[in-house]
Amino acid sequence: MATKEEFLASVQRLKDRQASRKESGAQALAEIQALIDAGDTRGAYRRFEELPILDQLAISLTPGVS
């Protein structure tokens, strides 16, 4: 059984991982939007395909981008 400190450390690692994913997702969305604005739809789609499936779904549901 995990100690309280181990549990809290595990929770903190999960929070850090979630924050990192949100940050990288926002960065990817900005890159994709910049490529679309520049008229490079193939490059935007290529960048989109590199994302994890959950990020692809989130972007697909984002108004104005999908």
ROMI-354726 format. One record per atom (N, C-alpha, C): residue number from 1; residue in one letter; atom name; x, y, z. Coordinates in nm, 3 decimals, padded with zeros to 5 digits, always signed. Atoms other than C-alpha are relative to their C-alpha. Layout:
BEGIN
<r><n>NUM</n><res>A</res><atom>CA</atom><east>X</east><north>Y</north><up>Z</up></r>
...
***
This chain:
BEGIN
<r><n>1</n><res>M</res><atom>N</atom><east>+00.085</east><north>-00.118</north><up>+00.000</up></r>
<r><n>1</n><res>M</res><atom>CA</atom><east>+00.000</east><north>+00.000</north><up>+00.000</up></r>
<r><n>1</n><res>M</res><atom>C</atom><east>+00.090</east><north>+00.125</north><up>+00.000</up></r>
<r><n>2</n><res>A</res><atom>N</atom><east>-00.079</east><north>-00.123</north><up>+00.012</up></r>
<r><n>2</n><res>A</res><atom>CA</atom><east>+00.130</east><north>+00.346</north><up>-00.091</up></r>
<r><n>2</n><res>A</res><atom>C</atom><east>-00.018</east><north>+00.088</north><up>+00.123</up></r>
<r><n>3</n><res>T</res><atom>N</atom><east>+00.007</east><north>-00.095</north><up>-00.111</up></r>
<r><n>3</n><res>T</res><atom>CA</atom><east>+00.211</east><north>+00.599</north><up>+00.175</up></r>
<r><n>3</n><res>T</res><atom>C</atom><east>-00.068</east><north>+00.128</north><up>-00.049</up></r>
<r><n>4</n><res>K</res><atom>N</atom><east>+00.065</east><north>-00.126</north><up>+00.034</up></r>
<r><n>4</n><res>K</res><atom>CA</atom><east>+00.044</east><north>+00.936</north><up>+00.185</up></r>
<r><n>4</n><res>K</res><atom>C</atom><east>+00.091</east><north>+00.084</north><up>-00.090</up></r>
<r><n>5</n><res>E</res><atom>N</atom><east>-00.095</east><north>-00.079</north><up>+00.080</up></r>
<r><n>5</n><res>E</res><atom>CA</atom><east>+00.359</east><north>+01.102</north><up>+00.046</up></r>
<r><n>5</n><res>E</res><atom>C</atom><east>+00.011</east><north>-00.054</north><up>-00.141</up></r>
<r><n>6</n><res>E</res><atom>N</atom><east>-00.007</east><north>+00.060</north><up>+00.133</up></r>
<r><n>6</n><res>E</res><atom>CA</atom><east>+00.379</east><north>+00.854</north><up>-00.243</up></r>
<r><n>6</n><res>E</res><atom>C</atom><east>-00.126</east><north>+00.032</north><up>-00.080</up></r>
<r><n>7</n><res>F</res><atom>N</atom><east>+00.125</east><north>-00.032</north><up>+00.066</up></r>
<r><n>7</n><res>F</res><atom>CA</atom><east>+00.014</east><north>+00.911</north><up>-00.322</up></r>
<r><n>7</n><res>F</res><atom>C</atom><east>-00.003</east><north>+00.145</north><up>-00.046</up></r>
<r><n>8</n><res>L</res><atom>N</atom><east>-00.002</east><north>-00.142</north><up>+00.036</up></r>
<r><n>8</n><res>L</res><atom>CA</atom><east>+00.053</east><north>+01.289</north><up>-00.317</up></r>
<r><n>8</n><res>L</res><atom>C</atom><east>+00.098</east><north>+00.028</north><up>-00.113</up></r>
<r><n>9</n><res>A</res><atom>N</atom><east>-00.098</east><north>-00.016</north><up>+00.107</up></r>
<r><n>9</n><res>A</res><atom>CA</atom><east>+00.363</east><north>+01.265</north><up>-00.535</up></r>
<r><n>9</n><res>A</res><atom>C</atom><east>-00.057</east><north>-00.050</north><up>-00.132</up></r>
<r><n>10</n><res>S</res><atom>N</atom><east>+00.062</east><north>+00.055</north><up>+00.119</up></r>
<r><n>10</n><res>S</res><atom>CA</atom><east>+00.170</east><north>+01.050</north><up>-00.781</up></r>
<r><n>10</n><res>S</res><atom>C</atom><east>-00.106</east><north>+00.095</north><up>-00.056</up></r>
<r><n>11</n><res>V</res><atom>N</atom><east>+00.101</east><north>-00.097</north><up>+00.042</up></r>
<r><n>11</n><res>V</res><atom>CA</atom><east>-00.115</east><north>+01.301</north><up>-00.792</up></r>
<r><n>11</n><res>V</res><atom>C</atom><east>+00.067</east><north>+00.121</north><up>-00.064</up></r>
<r><n>12</n><res>Q</res><atom>N</atom><east>-00.071</east><north>-00.116</north><up>+00.055</up></r>
<r><n>12</n><res>Q</res><atom>CA</atom><east>+00.132</east><north>+01.584</north><up>-00.853</up></r>
<r><n>12</n><res>Q</res><atom>C</atom><east>+00.057</east><north>-00.031</north><up>-00.138</up></r>
<r><n>13</n><res>R</res><atom>N</atom><east>-00.053</east><north>+00.039</north><up>+00.131</up></r>
<r><n>13</n><res>R</res><atom>CA</atom><east>+00.296</east><north>+01.393</north><up>-01.140</up></r>
<r><n>13</n><res>R</res><atom>C</atom><east>-00.112</east><north>-00.001</north><up>-00.105</up></r>
<r><n>14</n><res>L</res><atom>N</atom><east>+00.114</east><north>+00.002</north><up>+00.090</up></r>
<r><n>14</n><res>L</res><atom>CA</atom><east>-00.048</east><north>+01.341</north><up>-01.296</up></r>
<r><n>14</n><res>L</res><atom>C</atom><east>-00.041</east><north>+00.142</north><up>-00.039</up></r>
<r><n>15</n><res>K</res><atom>N</atom><east>+00.034</east><north>-00.140</north><up>+00.028</up></r>
<r><n>15</n><res>K</res><atom>CA</atom><east>-00.129</east><north>+01.713</north><up>-01.265</up></r>
<r><n>15</n><res>K</res><atom>C</atom><east>+00.103</east><north>+00.064</north><up>-00.093</up></r>
<r><n>16</n><res>D</res><atom>N</atom><east>-00.107</east><north>-00.055</north><up>+00.084</up></r>
<r><n>16</n><res>D</res><atom>CA</atom><east>+00.207</east><north>+01.804</north><up>-01.419</up></r>
<r><n>16</n><res>D</res><atom>C</atom><east>-00.013</east><north>-00.052</north><up>-00.144</up></r>
<r><n>17</n><res>R</res><atom>N</atom><east>+00.016</east><north>+00.060</north><up>+00.132</up></r>
<r><n>17</n><res>R</res><atom>CA</atom><east>+00.148</east><north>+01.564</north><up>-01.709</up></r>
<r><n>17</n><res>R</res><atom>C</atom><east>-00.119</east><north>+00.062</north><up>-00.073</up></r>
<r><n>18</n><res>Q</res><atom>N</atom><east>+00.118</east><north>-00.062</north><up>+00.061</up></r>
<r><n>18</n><res>Q</res><atom>CA</atom><east>-00.199</east><north>+01.711</north><up>-01.771</up></r>
<r><n>18</n><res>Q</res><atom>C</atom><east>+00.030</east><north>+00.143</north><up>-00.045</up></r>
<r><n>19</n><res>A</res><atom>N</atom><east>-00.036</east><north>-00.138</north><up>+00.035</up></r>
<r><n>19</n><res>A</res><atom>CA</atom><east>-00.063</east><north>+02.066</north><up>-01.767</up></r>
<r><n>19</n><res>A</res><atom>C</atom><east>+00.090</east><north>+00.002</north><up>-00.123</up></r>
<r><n>20</n><res>S</res><atom>N</atom><east>-00.091</east><north>+00.008</north><up>+00.113</up></r>
<r><n>20</n><res>S</res><atom>CA</atom><east>+00.211</east><north>+01.968</north><up>-02.008</up></r>
<r><n>20</n><res>S</res><atom>C</atom><east>-00.075</east><north>-00.033</north><up>-00.129</up></r>
<r><n>21</n><res>R</res><atom>N</atom><east>+00.081</east><north>+00.035</north><up>+00.118</up></r>
<r><n>21</n><res>R</res><atom>CA</atom><east>-00.041</east><north>+01.809</north><up>-02.246</up></r>
<r><n>21</n><res>R</res><atom>C</atom><east>-00.083</east><north>+00.117</north><up>-00.048</up></r>
<r><n>22</n><res>K</res><atom>N</atom><east>+00.079</east><north>-00.117</north><up>+00.039</up></r>
<r><n>22</n><res>K</res><atom>CA</atom><east>-00.262</east><north>+02.116</north><up>-02.240</up></r>
<r><n>22</n><res>K</res><atom>C</atom><east>+00.086</east><north>+00.102</north><up>-00.069</up></r>
<r><n>23</n><res>E</res><atom>N</atom><east>-00.092</east><north>-00.097</north><up>+00.058</up></r>
<r><n>23</n><res>E</res><atom>CA</atom><east>+00.036</east><north>+02.336</north><up>-02.313</up></r>
<r><n>23</n><res>E</res><atom>C</atom><east>+00.044</east><north>-00.042</north><up>-00.139</up></r>
<r><n>24</n><res>S</res><atom>N</atom><east>-00.045</east><north>+00.047</north><up>+00.132</up></r>
<r><n>24</n><res>S</res><atom>CA</atom><east>+00.160</east><north>+02.120</north><up>-02.601</up></r>
<r><n>24</n><res>S</res><atom>C</atom><east>-00.116</east><north>+00.000</north><up>-00.099</up></r>
<r><n>25</n><res>G</res><atom>N</atom><east>+00.117</east><north>-00.005</north><up>+00.088</up></r>
<r><n>25</n><res>G</res><atom>CA</atom><east>-00.194</east><north>+02.096</north><up>-02.741</up></r>
<r><n>25</n><res>G</res><atom>C</atom><east>-00.028</east><north>+00.140</north><up>-00.047</up></r>
<r><n>26</n><res>A</res><atom>N</atom><east>+00.021</east><north>-00.140</north><up>+00.037</up></r>
<r><n>26</n><res>A</res><atom>CA</atom><east>-00.231</east><north>+02.473</north><up>-02.736</up></r>
<r><n>26</n><res>A</res><atom>C</atom><east>+00.106</east><north>+00.046</north><up>-00.100</up></r>
<r><n>27</n><res>Q</res><atom>N</atom><east>-00.109</east><north>-00.036</north><up>+00.091</up></r>
<r><n>27</n><res>Q</res><atom>CA</atom><east>+00.106</east><north>+02.510</north><up>-02.907</up></r>
<r><n>27</n><res>Q</res><atom>C</atom><east>-00.026</east><north>-00.061</north><up>-00.138</up></r>
<r><n>28</n><res>A</res><atom>N</atom><east>+00.029</east><north>+00.066</north><up>+00.128</up></r>
<r><n>28</n><res>A</res><atom>CA</atom><east>+00.009</east><north>+02.257</north><up>-03.176</up></r>
<r><n>28</n><res>A</res><atom>C</atom><east>-00.115</east><north>+00.070</north><up>-00.072</up></r>
<r><n>29</n><res>L</res><atom>N</atom><east>+00.113</east><north>-00.071</north><up>+00.061</up></r>
<r><n>29</n><res>L</res><atom>CA</atom><east>-00.321</east><north>+02.436</north><up>-03.234</up></r>
<r><n>29</n><res>L</res><atom>C</atom><east>+00.046</east><north>+00.132</north><up>-00.060</up></r>
<r><n>30</n><res>A</res><atom>N</atom><east>-00.053</east><north>-00.126</north><up>+00.051</up></r>
<r><n>30</n><res>A</res><atom>CA</atom><east>-00.135</east><north>+02.765</north><up>-03.276</up></r>
<r><n>30</n><res>A</res><atom>C</atom><east>+00.081</east><north>-00.023</north><up>-00.128</up></r>
<r><n>31</n><res>E</res><atom>N</atom><east>-00.079</east><north>+00.032</north><up>+00.119</up></r>
<r><n>31</n><res>E</res><atom>CA</atom><east>+00.105</east><north>+02.603</north><up>-03.525</up></r>
<r><n>31</n><res>E</res><atom>C</atom><east>-00.091</east><north>-00.034</north><up>-00.117</up></r>
<r><n>32</n><res>I</res><atom>N</atom><east>+00.093</east><north>+00.038</north><up>+00.106</up></r>
<r><n>32</n><res>I</res><atom>CA</atom><east>-00.181</east><north>+02.452</north><up>-03.723</up></r>
<r><n>32</n><res>I</res><atom>C</atom><east>-00.074</east><north>+00.122</north><up>-00.053</up></r>
<r><n>33</n><res>Q</res><atom>N</atom><east>+00.072</east><north>-00.121</north><up>+00.042</up></r>
<r><n>33</n><res>Q</res><atom>CA</atom><east>-00.371</east><north>+02.780</north><up>-03.728</up></r>
<r><n>33</n><res>Q</res><atom>C</atom><east>+00.091</east><north>+00.091</north><up>-00.082</up></r>
<r><n>34</n><res>A</res><atom>N</atom><east>-00.096</east><north>-00.082</north><up>+00.075</up></r>
<r><n>34</n><res>A</res><atom>CA</atom><east>-00.057</east><north>+02.965</north><up>-03.846</up></r>
<r><n>34</n><res>A</res><atom>C</atom><east>+00.021</east><north>-00.058</north><up>-00.140</up></r>
<r><n>35</n><res>L</res><atom>N</atom><east>-00.017</east><north>+00.063</north><up>+00.132</up></r>
<r><n>35</n><res>L</res><atom>CA</atom><east>-00.010</east><north>+02.713</north><up>-04.128</up></r>
<r><n>35</n><res>L</res><atom>C</atom><east>-00.123</east><north>+00.022</north><up>-00.087</up></r>
<r><n>36</n><res>I</res><atom>N</atom><east>+00.123</east><north>-00.025</north><up>+00.076</up></r>
<r><n>36</n><res>I</res><atom>CA</atom><east>-00.374</east><north>+02.751</north><up>-04.231</up></r>
<r><n>36</n><res>I</res><atom>C</atom><east>-00.004</east><north>+00.145</north><up>-00.046</up></r>
<r><n>37</n><res>D</res><atom>N</atom><east>-00.001</east><north>-00.142</north><up>+00.035</up></r>
<r><n>37</n><res>D</res><atom>CA</atom><east>-00.343</east><north>+03.131</north><up>-04.223</up></r>
<r><n>37</n><res>D</res><atom>C</atom><east>+00.098</east><north>+00.030</north><up>-00.113</up></r>
<r><n>38</n><res>A</res><atom>N</atom><east>-00.101</east><north>-00.020</north><up>+00.105</up></r>
<r><n>38</n><res>A</res><atom>CA</atom><east>-00.033</east><north>+03.105</north><up>-04.442</up></r>
<r><n>38</n><res>A</res><atom>C</atom><east>-00.039</east><north>-00.070</north><up>-00.130</up></r>
<r><n>39</n><res>G</res><atom>N</atom><east>+00.046</east><north>+00.068</north><up>+00.120</up></r>
<r><n>39</n><res>G</res><atom>CA</atom><east>-00.228</east><north>+02.894</north><up>-04.691</up></r>
<r><n>39</n><res>G</res><atom>C</atom><east>+00.060</east><north>-00.138</north><up>-00.020</up></r>
<r><n>40</n><res>D</res><atom>N</atom><east>-00.064</east><north>+00.131</north><up>+00.010</up></r>
<r><n>40</n><res>D</res><atom>CA</atom><east>-00.033</east><north>+02.575</north><up>-04.621</up></r>
<r><n>40</n><res>D</res><atom>C</atom><east>-00.090</east><north>-00.107</north><up>+00.064</up></r>
<r><n>41</n><res>T</res><atom>N</atom><east>+00.094</east><north>+00.098</north><up>-00.057</up></r>
<r><n>41</n><res>T</res><atom>CA</atom><east>-00.324</east><north>+02.335</north><up>-04.571</up></r>
<r><n>41</n><res>T</res><atom>C</atom><east>+00.061</east><north>-00.139</north><up>+00.010</up></r>
<r><n>42</n><res>R</res><atom>N</atom><east>-00.066</east><north>+00.131</north><up>-00.008</up></r>
<r><n>42</n><res>R</res><atom>CA</atom><east>-00.110</east><north>+02.030</north><up>-04.646</up></r>
<r><n>42</n><res>R</res><atom>C</atom><east>+00.091</east><north>-00.007</north><up>+00.123</up></r>
<r><n>43</n><res>G</res><atom>N</atom><east>-00.087</east><north>-00.005</north><up>-00.118</up></r>
<r><n>43</n><res>G</res><atom>CA</atom><east>+00.141</east><north>+02.134</north><up>-04.380</up></r>
<r><n>43</n><res>G</res><atom>C</atom><east>-00.081</east><north>-00.004</north><up>+00.128</up></r>
<r><n>44</n><res>A</res><atom>N</atom><east>+00.088</east><north>+00.000</north><up>-00.117</up></r>
<r><n>44</n><res>A</res><atom>CA</atom><east>-00.142</east><north>+02.200</north><up>-04.135</up></r>
<r><n>44</n><res>A</res><atom>C</atom><east>-00.053</east><north>-00.139</north><up>+00.026</up></r>
<r><n>45</n><res>Y</res><atom>N</atom><east>+00.053</east><north>+00.135</north><up>-00.017</up></r>
<r><n>45</n><res>Y</res><atom>CA</atom><east>-00.290</east><north>+01.857</north><up>-04.197</up></r>
<r><n>45</n><res>Y</res><atom>C</atom><east>+00.109</east><north>-00.096</north><up>+00.043</up></r>
<r><n>46</n><res>R</res><atom>N</atom><east>-00.113</east><north>+00.084</north><up>-00.039</up></r>
<r><n>46</n><res>R</res><atom>CA</atom><east>+00.053</east><north>+01.695</north><up>-04.169</up></r>
<r><n>46</n><res>R</res><atom>C</atom><east>+00.027</east><north>+00.015</north><up>+00.150</up></r>
<r><n>47</n><res>R</res><atom>N</atom><east>-00.022</east><north>-00.027</north><up>-00.144</up></r>
<r><n>47</n><res>R</res><atom>CA</atom><east>+00.100</east><north>+01.861</north><up>-03.827</up></r>
<r><n>47</n><res>R</res><atom>C</atom><east>-00.114</east><north>-00.059</north><up>+00.082</up></r>
<r><n>48</n><res>F</res><atom>N</atom><east>+00.117</east><north>+00.055</north><up>-00.067</up></r>
<r><n>48</n><res>F</res><atom>CA</atom><east>-00.253</east><north>+01.758</north><up>-03.728</up></r>
<r><n>48</n><res>F</res><atom>C</atom><east>+00.014</east><north>-00.151</north><up>+00.016</up></r>
<r><n>49</n><res>E</res><atom>N</atom><east>-00.013</east><north>+00.146</north><up>-00.005</up></r>
<r><n>49</n><res>E</res><atom>CA</atom><east>-00.179</east><north>+01.393</north><up>-03.812</up></r>
<r><n>49</n><res>E</res><atom>C</atom><east>+00.104</east><north>-00.047</north><up>+00.101</up></r>
<r><n>50</n><res>E</res><atom>N</atom><east>-00.104</east><north>+00.036</north><up>-00.096</up></r>
<r><n>50</n><res>E</res><atom>CA</atom><east>+00.124</east><north>+01.394</north><up>-03.578</up></r>
<r><n>50</n><res>E</res><atom>C</atom><east>-00.050</east><north>+00.002</north><up>+00.144</up></r>
<r><n>51</n><res>L</res><atom>N</atom><east>+00.052</east><north>-00.014</north><up>-00.136</up></r>
<r><n>51</n><res>L</res><atom>CA</atom><east>-00.093</east><north>+01.472</north><up>-03.276</up></r>
<r><n>51</n><res>L</res><atom>C</atom><east>-00.060</east><north>-00.130</north><up>+00.052</up></r>
<r><n>52</n><res>P</res><atom>N</atom><east>+00.071</east><north>+00.114</north><up>-00.058</up></r>
<r><n>52</n><res>P</res><atom>CA</atom><east>-00.226</east><north>+01.210</north><up>-03.034</up></r>
<r><n>52</n><res>P</res><atom>C</atom><east>-00.149</east><north>+00.008</north><up>-00.035</up></r>
<r><n>53</n><res>I</res><atom>N</atom><east>+00.139</east><north>+00.006</north><up>+00.045</up></r>
<r><n>53</n><res>I</res><atom>CA</atom><east>-00.581</east><north>+01.099</north><up>-03.117</up></r>
<r><n>53</n><res>I</res><atom>C</atom><east>-00.091</east><north>+00.091</north><up>+00.083</up></r>
<r><n>54</n><res>L</res><atom>N</atom><east>+00.085</east><north>-00.086</north><up>-00.081</up></r>
<r><n>54</n><res>L</res><atom>CA</atom><east>-00.736</east><north>+01.286</north><up>-02.824</up></r>
<r><n>54</n><res>L</res><atom>C</atom><east>+00.014</east><north>+00.147</north><up>-00.038</up></r>
<r><n>55</n><res>D</res><atom>N</atom><east>-00.023</east><north>-00.138</north><up>+00.045</up></r>
<r><n>55</n><res>D</res><atom>CA</atom><east>-00.578</east><north>+01.612</north><up>-02.940</up></r>
<r><n>55</n><res>D</res><atom>C</atom><east>-00.063</east><north>+00.022</north><up>-00.138</up></r>
<r><n>56</n><res>Q</res><atom>N</atom><east>+00.064</east><north>-00.012</north><up>+00.131</up></r>
<r><n>56</n><res>Q</res><atom>CA</atom><east>-00.699</east><north>+01.544</north><up>-03.295</up></r>
<r><n>56</n><res>Q</res><atom>C</atom><east>-00.150</east><north>+00.019</north><up>+00.016</up></r>
<r><n>57</n><res>L</res><atom>N</atom><east>+00.143</east><north>-00.014</north><up>-00.023</up></r>
<r><n>57</n><res>L</res><atom>CA</atom><east>-01.052</east><north>+01.501</north><up>-03.165</up></r>
<r><n>57</n><res>L</res><atom>C</atom><east>-00.034</east><north>+00.138</north><up>+00.054</up></r>
<r><n>58</n><res>A</res><atom>N</atom><east>+00.026</east><north>-00.132</north><up>-00.058</up></r>
<r><n>58</n><res>A</res><atom>CA</atom><east>-01.031</east><north>+01.820</north><up>-02.961</up></r>
<r><n>58</n><res>A</res><atom>C</atom><east>+00.008</east><north>+00.108</north><up>-00.106</up></r>
<r><n>59</n><res>I</res><atom>N</atom><east>-00.014</east><north>-00.100</north><up>+00.106</up></r>
<r><n>59</n><res>I</res><atom>CA</atom><east>-00.911</east><north>+02.020</north><up>-03.260</up></r>
<r><n>59</n><res>I</res><atom>C</atom><east>-00.113</east><north>-00.013</north><up>-00.101</up></r>
<r><n>60</n><res>S</res><atom>N</atom><east>+00.109</east><north>+00.022</north><up>+00.095</up></r>
<r><n>60</n><res>S</res><atom>CA</atom><east>-01.173</east><north>+01.862</north><up>-03.485</up></r>
<r><n>60</n><res>S</res><atom>C</atom><east>-00.129</east><north>+00.064</north><up>+00.048</up></r>
<r><n>61</n><res>L</res><atom>N</atom><east>+00.122</east><north>-00.057</north><up>-00.058</up></r>
<r><n>61</n><res>L</res><atom>CA</atom><east>-01.440</east><north>+01.992</north><up>-03.249</up></r>
<r><n>61</n><res>L</res><atom>C</atom><east>+00.013</east><north>+00.148</north><up>+00.030</up></r>
<r><n>62</n><res>T</res><atom>N</atom><east>-00.022</east><north>-00.140</north><up>-00.027</up></r>
<r><n>62</n><res>T</res><atom>CA</atom><east>-01.288</east><north>+02.339</north><up>-03.218</up></r>
<r><n>62</n><res>T</res><atom>C</atom><east>-00.060</east><north>+00.086</north><up>-00.112</up></r>
<r><n>63</n><res>P</res><atom>N</atom><east>+00.060</east><north>-00.083</north><up>+00.105</up></r>
<r><n>63</n><res>P</res><atom>CA</atom><east>-01.501</east><north>+02.596</north><up>-03.403</up></r>
<r><n>63</n><res>P</res><atom>C</atom><east>+00.104</east><north>+00.087</north><up>-00.070</up></r>
<r><n>64</n><res>G</res><atom>N</atom><east>-00.090</east><north>-00.085</north><up>+00.076</up></r>
<r><n>64</n><res>G</res><atom>CA</atom><east>-01.319</east><north>+02.776</north><up>-03.681</up></r>
<r><n>64</n><res>G</res><atom>C</atom><east>+00.128</east><north>-00.067</north><up>-00.045</up></r>
<r><n>65</n><res>V</res><atom>N</atom><east>-00.123</east><north>+00.070</north><up>+00.040</up></r>
<r><n>65</n><res>V</res><atom>CA</atom><east>-01.041</east><north>+02.520</north><up>-03.716</up></r>
<r><n>65</n><res>V</res><atom>C</atom><east>-00.033</east><north>-00.124</north><up>-00.079</up></r>
<r><n>66</n><res>S</res><atom>N</atom><east>+00.032</east><north>+00.128</north><up>+00.064</up></r>
<r><n>66</n><res>S</res><atom>CA</atom><east>-01.204</east><north>+02.192</north><up>-03.813</up></r>
<r><n>66</n><res>S</res><atom>C</atom><east>-00.060</east><north>+00.017</north><up>-00.137</up></r>
***
